[in-house]
């Protein structure tokens, strides 16, 4: 069982990784003399300059690293971390949906990418991941993800990062028993790994630890990051709900040149479906459904609540009618019971209370 008290040290993990790769753990630096280089007496001064420049470059690279191994930034406390303001134009996706989602690229490669991602679903699906957890309950997972949602919004991260975080978390829980005392650390470490795959500026280690009230050390997070990567065999390219939501939205816009009204409707339904999908990530009842099925049902519900016509852009024969109906019923119930929470996940121009789920 993974606990926070008996984890291997960072040096042991690096030593183990070096032995497995067949490389020595430490390599002695070779001294290069001017005679070896054949530059004569004039190169002595150049060697000294190169030496100091190299040390200075290494120092700068170490300070600019956002991984657990080289994070030397000063981290403010959670109260002093200022959230980057999201401009109102960020929610107005109507005029630029074709540029933002790459409509032309979708026409060329969309179906090939969809077939590839669809074939990876079963490989990365961690259904019933809490079955082998002796100390954790589905309520614990719900609380952790419900806490990670505002954390990912606190750093203004994308929805893809959150979806990938939940995927990494569930896959790790499905293969490794976790103690309750370090479950929160597993959550923030999964978030850090996901952000390194997606974001250009992932959160820093000390910022994540500060949001955990400094209950964990930097060394613990670094070691756990190595353990998660080894357990998942560095396979992190899981298809997410976010990808299928974008795919189904774009599929409806490939017939001819879409008008501004069609772009606006597609943008609103996509934003609404992302809010519903974000709400479903914390519910363990949806853990067994593939992300493509969840994306289809969330987008279909969004179109129905926004009184938009048209299908969700996916063939009905991809799933059985009974499976679609079962998932849709659960999502309808989820939205009905969590309208207040859903309102906080949507743009301000989408009042959920004025919409009828049974519309």
DANORDA-V223258 format. One record per pair of residues at least 24 apart in sequence whose C-alpha atoms are under 10 Angstrom apart, sorted by sequence separation. I is the first residue (numbers start at 1). GAP is how many residues later the second one is. If there is no record, write none. Layout:
i:I gap:GAP
i:I gap:GAP
This chain:
i:145 gap:24
i:165 gap:24
i:166 gap:24
i:185 gap:24
i:188 gap:24
i:245 gap:24
i:246 gap:24
i:273 gap:24
i:274 gap:24
i:333 gap:24
i:141 gap:25
i:165 gap:25
i:166 gap:25
i:168 gap:25
i:169 gap:25
i:245 gap:25
i:270 gap:25
i:273 gap:25
i:274 gap:25
i:276 gap:25
i:293 gap:25
i:332 gap:25
i:164 gap:26
i:165 gap:26
i:168 gap:26
i:245 gap:26
i:272 gap:26
i:273 gap:26
i:276 gap:26
i:292 gap:26
i:293 gap:26
i:331 gap:26
i:332 gap:26
i:164 gap:27
i:165 gap:27
i:167 gap:27
i:185 gap:27
i:272 gap:27
i:273 gap:27
i:275 gap:27
i:292 gap:27
i:297 gap:27
i:301 gap:27
i:141 gap:28
i:162 gap:28
i:163 gap:28
i:165 gap:28
i:166 gap:28
i:184 gap:28
i:242 gap:28
i:245 gap:28
i:246 gap:28
i:270 gap:28
i:271 gap:28
i:273 gap:28
i:274 gap:28
i:296 gap:28
i:297 gap:28
i:300 gap:28
i:141 gap:29
i:161 gap:29
i:162 gap:29
i:164 gap:29
i:165 gap:29
i:192 gap:29
i:245 gap:29
i:269 gap:29
i:270 gap:29
i:272 gap:29
i:273 gap:29
i:298 gap:29
i:161 gap:30
i:164 gap:30
i:165 gap:30
i:185 gap:30
i:269 gap:30
i:272 gap:30
i:273 gap:30
i:293 gap:30
i:294 gap:30
i:297 gap:30
i:298 gap:30
i:301 gap:30
i:161 gap:31
i:163 gap:31
i:164 gap:31
i:184 gap:31
i:185 gap:31
i:189 gap:31
i:242 gap:31
i:269 gap:31
i:271 gap:31
i:272 gap:31
i:293 gap:31
i:296 gap:31
i:297 gap:31
i:301 gap:31
i:141 gap:32
i:161 gap:32
i:162 gap:32
i:184 gap:32
i:185 gap:32
i:189 gap:32
i:193 gap:32
i:241 gap:32
i:242 gap:32
i:245 gap:32
i:269 gap:32
i:270 gap:32
i:296 gap:32
i:297 gap:32
i:161 gap:33
i:162 gap:33
i:164 gap:33
i:182 gap:33
i:188 gap:33
i:189 gap:33
i:192 gap:33
i:193 gap:33
i:241 gap:33
i:266 gap:33
i:269 gap:33
i:270 gap:33
i:272 gap:33
i:294 gap:33
i:297 gap:33
i:298 gap:33
i:160 gap:34
i:161 gap:34
i:164 gap:34
i:181 gap:34
i:182 gap:34
i:189 gap:34
i:190 gap:34
i:268 gap:34
i:269 gap:34
i:272 gap:34
i:289 gap:34
i:293 gap:34
i:294 gap:34
i:297 gap:34
i:298 gap:34
i:301 gap:34
i:160 gap:35
i:161 gap:35
i:185 gap:35
i:186 gap:35
i:189 gap:35
i:190 gap:35
i:193 gap:35
i:242 gap:35
i:268 gap:35
i:269 gap:35
i:293 gap:35
i:297 gap:35
i:148 gap:36
i:152 gap:36
i:161 gap:36
i:162 gap:36
i:185 gap:36
i:189 gap:36
i:193 gap:36
i:241 gap:36
i:242 gap:36
i:269 gap:36
i:136 gap:37
i:147 gap:37
i:151 gap:37
i:158 gap:37
i:160 gap:37
i:161 gap:37
i:188 gap:37
i:189 gap:37
i:241 gap:37
i:266 gap:37
i:269 gap:37
i:294 gap:37
i:157 gap:38
i:160 gap:38
i:161 gap:38
i:182 gap:38
i:186 gap:38
i:190 gap:38
i:265 gap:38
i:268 gap:38
i:269 gap:38
i:289 gap:38
i:144 gap:39
i:145 gap:39
i:148 gap:39
i:152 gap:39
i:159 gap:39
i:160 gap:39
i:182 gap:39
i:185 gap:39
i:186 gap:39
i:189 gap:39
i:190 gap:39
i:197 gap:39
i:269 gap:39
i:129 gap:40
i:130 gap:40
i:133 gap:40
i:140 gap:40
i:144 gap:40
i:147 gap:40
i:148 gap:40
i:151 gap:40
i:158 gap:40
i:185 gap:40
i:197 gap:40
i:241 gap:40
i:126 gap:41
i:129 gap:41
i:132 gap:41
i:133 gap:41
i:136 gap:41
i:143 gap:41
i:144 gap:41
i:157 gap:41
i:158 gap:41
i:161 gap:41
i:265 gap:41
i:286 gap:41
i:125 gap:42
i:126 gap:42
i:128 gap:42
i:129 gap:42
i:131 gap:42
i:132 gap:42
i:133 gap:42
i:135 gap:42
i:136 gap:42
i:141 gap:42
i:144 gap:42
i:145 gap:42
i:157 gap:42
i:182 gap:42
i:186 gap:42
i:194 gap:42
i:266 gap:42
i:285 gap:42
i:124 gap:43
i:126 gap:43
i:127 gap:43
i:128 gap:43
i:129 gap:43
i:130 gap:43
i:131 gap:43
i:132 gap:43
i:133 gap:43
i:134 gap:43
i:135 gap:43
i:136 gap:43
i:137 gap:43
i:140 gap:43
i:141 gap:43
i:144 gap:43
i:145 gap:43
i:148 gap:43
i:152 gap:43
i:157 gap:43
i:193 gap:43
i:194 gap:43
i:265 gap:43
i:269 gap:43
i:124 gap:44
i:126 gap:44
i:127 gap:44
i:129 gap:44
i:130 gap:44
i:132 gap:44
i:133 gap:44
i:134 gap:44
i:135 gap:44
i:136 gap:44
i:140 gap:44
i:144 gap:44
i:157 gap:44
i:248 gap:44
i:265 gap:44
i:286 gap:44
i:306 gap:44
i:125 gap:45
i:126 gap:45
i:128 gap:45
i:129 gap:45
i:130 gap:45
i:132 gap:45
i:133 gap:45
i:134 gap:45
i:135 gap:45
i:157 gap:45
i:247 gap:45
i:285 gap:45
i:286 gap:45
i:124 gap:46
i:125 gap:46
i:126 gap:46
i:128 gap:46
i:129 gap:46
i:131 gap:46
i:132 gap:46
i:133 gap:46
i:134 gap:46
i:135 gap:46
i:141 gap:46
i:155 gap:46
i:157 gap:46
i:245 gap:46
i:249 gap:46
i:285 gap:46
i:306 gap:46
i:124 gap:47
i:126 gap:47
i:127 gap:47
i:129 gap:47
i:130 gap:47
i:133 gap:47
i:136 gap:47
i:155 gap:47
i:156 gap:47
i:244 gap:47
i:245 gap:47
i:248 gap:47
i:249 gap:47
i:305 gap:47
i:126 gap:48
i:135 gap:48
i:155 gap:48
i:243 gap:48
i:244 gap:48
i:245 gap:48
i:247 gap:48
i:248 gap:48
i:307 gap:48
i:125 gap:49
i:126 gap:49
i:241 gap:49
i:242 gap:49
i:243 gap:49
i:244 gap:49
i:245 gap:49
i:246 gap:49
i:247 gap:49
i:305 gap:49
i:306 gap:49
i:307 gap:49
i:240 gap:50
i:241 gap:50
i:242 gap:50
i:244 gap:50
i:245 gap:50
i:249 gap:50
i:280 gap:50
i:305 gap:50
i:306 gap:50
i:152 gap:51
i:239 gap:51
i:240 gap:51
i:241 gap:51
i:244 gap:51
i:245 gap:51
i:248 gap:51
i:280 gap:51
i:283 gap:51
i:304 gap:51
i:305 gap:51
i:306 gap:51
i:155 gap:52
i:176 gap:52
i:239 gap:52
i:240 gap:52
i:241 gap:52
i:242 gap:52
i:243 gap:52
i:244 gap:52
i:245 gap:52
i:279 gap:52
i:304 gap:52
i:305 gap:52
i:307 gap:52
i:238 gap:53
i:239 gap:53
i:241 gap:53
i:242 gap:53
i:245 gap:53
i:246 gap:53
i:304 gap:53
i:305 gap:53
i:306 gap:53
i:240 gap:54
i:241 gap:54
i:245 gap:54
i:277 gap:54
i:280 gap:54
i:304 gap:54
i:305 gap:54
i:172 gap:55
i:173 gap:55
i:176 gap:55
i:240 gap:55
i:241 gap:55
i:244 gap:55
i:276 gap:55
i:279 gap:55
i:280 gap:55
i:302 gap:55
i:304 gap:55
i:172 gap:56
i:175 gap:56
i:276 gap:56
i:279 gap:56
i:301 gap:56
i:151 gap:57
i:171 gap:57
i:172 gap:57
i:175 gap:57
i:241 gap:57
i:301 gap:57
i:252 gap:58
i:276 gap:58
i:301 gap:58
i:10 gap:59
i:169 gap:59
i:172 gap:59
i:252 gap:59
i:276 gap:59
i:279 gap:59
i:151 gap:60
i:168 gap:60
i:171 gap:60
i:172 gap:60
i:252 gap:60
i:253 gap:60
i:279 gap:60
i:168 gap:61
i:171 gap:61
i:251 gap:61
i:252 gap:61
i:249 gap:62
i:250 gap:62
i:251 gap:62
i:252 gap:62
i:276 gap:62
i:279 gap:62
i:248 gap:63
i:249 gap:63
i:250 gap:63
i:251 gap:63
i:276 gap:63
i:279 gap:63
i:168 gap:64
i:248 gap:64
i:249 gap:64
i:278 gap:64
i:247 gap:65
i:248 gap:65
i:249 gap:65
i:276 gap:65
i:277 gap:65
i:247 gap:66
i:248 gap:66
i:275 gap:66
i:276 gap:66
i:279 gap:66
i:86 gap:67
i:168 gap:67
i:245 gap:67
i:247 gap:67
i:275 gap:67
i:276 gap:67
i:278 gap:67
i:168 gap:68
i:245 gap:68
i:275 gap:68
i:278 gap:68
i:84 gap:69
i:85 gap:69
i:167 gap:69
i:168 gap:69
i:275 gap:69
i:276 gap:69
i:83 gap:70
i:84 gap:70
i:85 gap:70
i:86 gap:70
i:167 gap:70
i:168 gap:70
i:244 gap:70
i:272 gap:70
i:275 gap:70
i:276 gap:70
i:83 gap:71
i:84 gap:71
i:85 gap:71
i:165 gap:71
i:167 gap:71
i:272 gap:71
i:274 gap:71
i:275 gap:71
i:82 gap:72
i:83 gap:72
i:84 gap:72
i:164 gap:72
i:167 gap:72
i:274 gap:72
i:275 gap:72
i:81 gap:73
i:82 gap:73
i:83 gap:73
i:164 gap:73
i:167 gap:73
i:272 gap:73
i:273 gap:73
i:81 gap:74
i:164 gap:74
i:166 gap:74
i:271 gap:74
i:272 gap:74
i:163 gap:75
i:164 gap:75
i:165 gap:75
i:271 gap:75
i:272 gap:75
i:163 gap:76
i:164 gap:76
i:271 gap:76
i:163 gap:77
i:164 gap:77
i:162 gap:78
i:163 gap:78
i:164 gap:78
i:268 gap:78
i:272 gap:78
i:160 gap:79
i:161 gap:79
i:163 gap:79
i:268 gap:79
i:271 gap:79
i:160 gap:80
i:162 gap:80
i:163 gap:80
i:272 gap:80
i:159 gap:81
i:160 gap:81
i:161 gap:81
i:268 gap:81
i:159 gap:82
i:160 gap:82
i:268 gap:82
i:159 gap:83
i:160 gap:83
i:158 gap:84
i:159 gap:84
i:124 gap:108
i:124 gap:111
i:124 gap:112
i:124 gap:113
i:125 gap:113
i:124 gap:114
i:125 gap:114
i:163 gap:114
i:167 gap:114
i:123 gap:115
i:124 gap:115
i:125 gap:115
i:159 gap:115
i:163 gap:115
i:166 gap:115
i:122 gap:116
i:123 gap:116
i:124 gap:116
i:159 gap:116
i:162 gap:116
i:166 gap:116
i:120 gap:117
i:121 gap:117
i:122 gap:117
i:170 gap:117
i:120 gap:118
i:121 gap:118
i:159 gap:118
i:163 gap:118
i:120 gap:119
i:121 gap:119
i:159 gap:119
i:162 gap:119
i:117 gap:120
i:119 gap:120
i:167 gap:120
i:68 gap:121
i:117 gap:121
i:118 gap:121
i:166 gap:121
i:117 gap:122
i:116 gap:123
i:117 gap:123
i:68 gap:124
i:67 gap:125
i:114 gap:125
i:66 gap:126
i:67 gap:126
i:81 gap:126
i:117 gap:126
i:118 gap:126
i:117 gap:127
i:163 gap:128
i:67 gap:129
i:75 gap:129
i:77 gap:129
i:78 gap:129
i:81 gap:129
i:114 gap:129
i:149 gap:129
i:66 gap:130
i:74 gap:130
i:75 gap:130
i:76 gap:130
i:77 gap:130
i:78 gap:130
i:81 gap:130
i:114 gap:130
i:149 gap:130
i:73 gap:131
i:75 gap:131
i:76 gap:131
i:77 gap:131
i:78 gap:131
i:79 gap:131
i:1 gap:132
i:72 gap:132
i:73 gap:132
i:74 gap:132
i:75 gap:132
i:77 gap:132
i:78 gap:132
i:79 gap:132
i:146 gap:132
i:149 gap:132
i:1 gap:133
i:71 gap:133
i:72 gap:133
i:73 gap:133
i:74 gap:133
i:75 gap:133
i:77 gap:133
i:78 gap:133
i:114 gap:133
i:145 gap:133
i:146 gap:133
i:149 gap:133
i:1 gap:134
i:71 gap:134
i:72 gap:134
i:73 gap:134
i:75 gap:134
i:76 gap:134
i:77 gap:134
i:78 gap:134
i:113 gap:134
i:114 gap:134
i:145 gap:134
i:148 gap:134
i:66 gap:135
i:67 gap:135
i:70 gap:135
i:71 gap:135
i:75 gap:135
i:76 gap:135
i:78 gap:135
i:146 gap:135
i:147 gap:135
i:66 gap:136
i:67 gap:136
i:68 gap:136
i:69 gap:136
i:77 gap:136
i:111 gap:136
i:145 gap:136
i:146 gap:136
i:66 gap:137
i:67 gap:137
i:68 gap:137
i:77 gap:137
i:110 gap:137
i:145 gap:137
i:146 gap:137
i:66 gap:138
i:67 gap:138
i:68 gap:138
i:142 gap:138
i:144 gap:138
i:145 gap:138
i:65 gap:139
i:66 gap:139
i:142 gap:139
i:143 gap:139
i:66 gap:140
i:110 gap:140
i:111 gap:140
i:141 gap:140
i:142 gap:140
i:143 gap:140
i:106 gap:141
i:110 gap:141
i:141 gap:141
i:142 gap:141
i:140 gap:142
i:141 gap:142
i:142 gap:142
i:107 gap:143
i:139 gap:143
i:141 gap:143
i:103 gap:144
i:106 gap:144
i:107 gap:144
i:138 gap:144
i:139 gap:144
i:101 gap:145
i:106 gap:145
i:138 gap:145
i:139 gap:145
i:101 gap:146
i:104 gap:146
i:107 gap:146
i:138 gap:146
i:71 gap:147
i:103 gap:147
i:106 gap:147
i:107 gap:147
i:137 gap:147
i:138 gap:147
i:101 gap:148
i:102 gap:148
i:103 gap:148
i:106 gap:148
i:107 gap:148
i:69 gap:149
i:101 gap:149
i:68 gap:150
i:69 gap:150
i:103 gap:150
i:104 gap:150
i:68 gap:151
i:103 gap:151
i:68 gap:152
i:69 gap:152
i:70 gap:152
i:97 gap:152
i:98 gap:152
i:68 gap:153
i:69 gap:153
i:97 gap:153
i:68 gap:154
i:69 gap:154
i:130 gap:154
i:67 gap:155
i:68 gap:155
i:98 gap:155
i:129 gap:155
i:68 gap:156
i:128 gap:156
i:68 gap:157
i:127 gap:157
i:128 gap:157
i:130 gap:157
i:67 gap:158
i:68 gap:158
i:127 gap:158
i:128 gap:158
i:129 gap:158
i:127 gap:159
i:128 gap:159
i:129 gap:159
i:98 gap:160
i:127 gap:160
i:128 gap:160
i:126 gap:161
i:127 gap:161
i:125 gap:162
i:126 gap:162
i:127 gap:162
i:97 gap:163
i:125 gap:163
i:126 gap:163
i:127 gap:163
i:95 gap:164
i:96 gap:164
i:125 gap:164
i:126 gap:164
i:95 gap:165
i:98 gap:165
i:125 gap:165
i:94 gap:166
i:95 gap:166
i:97 gap:166
i:124 gap:166
i:125 gap:166
i:94 gap:167
i:96 gap:167
i:97 gap:167
i:94 gap:168
i:95 gap:168
i:96 gap:168
i:121 gap:168
i:122 gap:168
i:94 gap:169
i:95 gap:169
i:97 gap:169
i:98 gap:169
i:121 gap:169
i:122 gap:169
i:93 gap:170
i:94 gap:170
i:97 gap:170
i:121 gap:170
i:93 gap:171
i:94 gap:171
i:96 gap:171
i:121 gap:171
i:92 gap:172
i:93 gap:172
i:94 gap:172
i:95 gap:172
i:118 gap:172
i:93 gap:173
i:94 gap:173
i:118 gap:173
i:2 gap:174
i:3 gap:174
i:4 gap:174
i:93 gap:174
i:94 gap:174
i:118 gap:174
i:1 gap:175
i:2 gap:175
i:3 gap:175
i:4 gap:175
i:92 gap:175
i:93 gap:175
i:117 gap:175
i:1 gap:176
i:2 gap:176
i:3 gap:176
i:4 gap:176
i:5 gap:176
i:91 gap:176
i:92 gap:176
i:1 gap:177
i:2 gap:177
i:3 gap:177
i:4 gap:177
i:5 gap:177
i:91 gap:177
i:93 gap:177
i:1 gap:178
i:2 gap:178
i:3 gap:178
i:4 gap:178
i:93 gap:178
i:114 gap:178
i:2 gap:179
i:3 gap:179
i:4 gap:179
i:92 gap:179
i:2 gap:180
i:3 gap:180
i:91 gap:180
i:2 gap:181
i:4 gap:181
i:2 gap:184
i:153 gap:192
i:150 gap:195
i:149 gap:196
i:10 gap:209
i:14 gap:209
i:17 gap:209
i:9 gap:210
i:10 gap:210
i:13 gap:210
i:8 gap:211
i:9 gap:211
i:10 gap:211
i:12 gap:211
i:4 gap:212
i:7 gap:212
i:8 gap:212
i:10 gap:212
i:11 gap:212
i:14 gap:212
i:4 gap:213
i:7 gap:213
i:9 gap:213
i:10 gap:213
i:13 gap:213
i:17 gap:213
i:9 gap:214
i:10 gap:214
i:13 gap:214
i:5 gap:215
i:8 gap:215
i:9 gap:215
i:4 gap:216
i:7 gap:216
i:8 gap:216
i:10 gap:216
i:4 gap:217
i:7 gap:217
i:4 gap:219
i:8 gap:219
i:4 gap:220
i:7 gap:220
i:3 gap:221
i:2 gap:222
i:2 gap:225
i:91 gap:255
i:92 gap:255
i:91 gap:256
i:90 gap:257
i:91 gap:257
i:92 gap:257
i:91 gap:258
i:88 gap:259
i:88 gap:260
